Amino acid sequence: MFELQGAFGGVEVQVACDGIQDVGGDAAVRPGQFVIGSFWASDNTCVICRSGYPSSCVHHVLI
């Protein structure tokens, strides 16, 4: 896993990224795909999430 840290546009950013090794069931990803994950969870109900920007959710929580 790679970890990227830094300030981008004045916003502190930390994400994890890696390649998919194995999936099961109805996964939306396939082995070999590269993914980037956030350490924040969004609720997908606020106006910002519904506008397509869940990374800026007003109800975000650290996971």
N, C-alpha and C positions, 0 to 999 in steps of 0.2 A: 504494500500500500504506500502511496505517496501522500505527503501532507504538504499543502501549500499554505503559507502564512504571509501576511503582509497587509499594508494599507493601500487600498485601491480607491482613488477618488475621495480620500478622507474617511473611508469606511473600513473598519477592521474586518478582515475576511479570513476564515479558516475552513478548509474543506478537505475531504478525503476522496481519493480517486484510485481506481484499480480496474483491472479487467475481470469480467465475469468468468468464473471457473465452471460452475454447475448451477442448474436451475431445476425447479420442479413445478409440476402442476400448470397453472395458467399464468406463469410469469410473463411479464411484458418485455423481458430482455432475453437474449440468447448467449450461450457461451462464446467468448471471444470479444463481445462488445465491451467498450470502455465506458465506464460510468463515473460520475462525480456526485458525491453525496454531501449534504449539508449537515451540520450539527444542530440545526433548528427544525422544528416541526411546525407546519402551518395547519390551520383548521379548514381551509378552503371555503369559508363562509363569508369572510369580510369582503368589502367592495374591492380591495386591492387584489385578493386571491381570485375573485370572480373576473377581474380584468386581465388575468393571466400572469400575475406577478407574485406567486406564493412565497417567494423568498423575502418579500417585504411585508408579509402578513402582520397586521396590527395585533394579532393574538398569538404570535409565535412563542414557542417554548423550547428551551434547551433540552436536547435528548442525549 
